[in-house]
Amino acid sequence: RTVLSGKNYYCPYVERVSRQLEIQEKIGKNDLTLRELDVLKCLSEGKSTQDIAKELCVSPNTVNTHRR
C-alpha cells in the first residue's frame, strides 16, 4: 500500500534507526541509547508514561528509568 501510494517503504527496524539518527542530528552528539531516544520521541509527542510503556512493551518503571 505504501509503495502503491508513491511513498517509500522501509522495514520497522530501518525506520527506527533512521528516526534515531535524525533525532541525534537535531539534538547533537549525545550519549543517549536508542531506547532512551525512543522514550524521548514519545514524550515529545505528548504520550503518557503508561502509553509509552505499552508502545515499547516495557513497564512504566522502565520508562521512568529511561527518562532520568
C-alpha angles and dihedrals in degrees: 000000000000094000093043089055090057097256130121119256123213128175114256093256093054091046091051094049091045091050091049092051090050090051092048090051091051096049097034130237111335144161096240119131121232089255092051088051089050089054091046091052092050091049090051088055090056096250120157124239089254092051092048091049091053094046094049095038094238135115122270087245090059090051090051091049091054090049092061 
